[in-house]
Amino acid sequence: MRLKDKKVIALVEEDFEDLELWYPILRLQEEGAQVDLVGKEANHKYIGKYGVPAESAYAFTDIEAEDYDAILVPGGWAPDKLRRYPEVLDFIRVMDKAKKPIGQICHAGWVLISANILQGKHVTSTPGIKDDMTNAGATWSDEAVVVDGHIISSRRPPDLPAYMKAFADNLAEANRSD
């Protein structure tokens, strides 16, 4: 249970990619992490692209990013909505400044773009937003997972095993000297 003392924010909004939300949550819970689903509203049932529900435990305004060790941004169409919330962008900026793990998969790169943290970073994403990523100043690669310091990025559901191994490894090593 190498992640038993770690707390992770999992962002949620309507039309998340079902596997890209649930696989990471379950994977981190298997290693002992506490993963809190956080959306615009607390105790709200959000529905994924394929109909799988996810109920938020907290609203964006209920938590402080500083109280968490990492953040996960799912793909699907949710990132286009998530990027519009100032609180979400603040969460990403706080995590970036503290060099805490930020996980993004598929279209989740849109949230990091809107938080303006990709300049000079090496990332991947769904090829559909490659131009968005490079226009934000990132170097984009077509790989299952790319780790650039505390930013862990991935392309799509078939890459989830490699993505979550890299994320869990990064989280386990994060702040070890603290």
Salt bridges, closest charged atoms under 4 A:
ASP5 OD2 - LYS4 NZ 3.44
GLU14 OE2 - HIS44 NE2 3.45
ASP15 OD2 - LYS81 NZ 2.87
GLU31 OE1 - ARG2 NE 2.42
GLU31 OE2 - ARG27 NH1 2.56
GLU41 OE1 - HIS44 ND1 3.77
ASP80 OD1 - ARG83 NH1 3.93
ASP80 OD2 - ARG84 NH2 2.89
ASP90 OD1 - ARG93 NH1 3.37
ASP96 OD1 - HIS150 NE2 2.73
ASP142 OD1 - ARG155 NH1 2.89
ASP159 OD2 - ARG155 NE 2.79
ASP169 OD1 - ARG2 NH2 2.82
ASP169 OD2 - LYS165 NZ 2.70
GLU173 OE2 - ARG176 NH1 3.60
